[in-house]
């Protein structure tokens, strides 16, 4: 239900249920969790790309898992949230490597919030985003209530959540929800070039930057200044920092190994 490919230090995870716009099932979520876990364990992987097969990125939850069987009580949807989506978001945010999302089509519900939780998200001009939860009387999950208000502010987030209106890729960029928008025909190559660029840079520095940014959501200024100092201490002991300094003094381009 997902496809994985590793090339030049980049792990590409492709959601692969194109006939249903790559909507999530529990087995699919477990496969993605395992792929992200392997990315964290494998030093040769320095960037992760998440995208979708076919004409959509991800339509969210496959509702066939969230509906009651004949004569059965309504299933507890919180179990799906805890088992499927929460581990994915935690894995993305704690993976100390860049995670790029390439949104090739519709991103709805959990699919939209998955895209917003990644480090850098690039969408095709044809892509759309929609917080579709209110249409079912549900609340946004997959970290939507955490990231979206912080990215766009309370009023815009409330409008997105309550009204459940489709948002174009250009509007998502204008509001700061994603990094960039390109024609669909250019999406794959644009993401490939970005992933390659990041995969050849100082991976540990990226990871420590991500760690510090994650900590900032809950810290006071004084606490965050200490986080920065601690992360700088760790960055200053990496082989990549030593190479960066050496390359600067030798007036050449650095060759980073991600260590």
Secondary structure, DSSP 8 states (H G I E B T S, - for coil): -EEEEEETTEEEEEE--GGGTT-B-HHHHHHHHHHHHHHHH-TT--EEEEEESTTEEE--B-GGGTS--TT-----HHHHIIIIIHHHHHHHHH-SSEEEEEE-SEEETHHHHHHHHSSEEEEETT-EEE-GGGGGT----TTHHHHHHHHH-HHHHHHHHHH---EEHHHHHHTTSSSEEE-HHHHHHHHHHHHHHHHTS-HHHHHHHHHHHHHHTT--HHHHHHHHHHHHHHHTTSHHHHHHHHHHHTTS-------
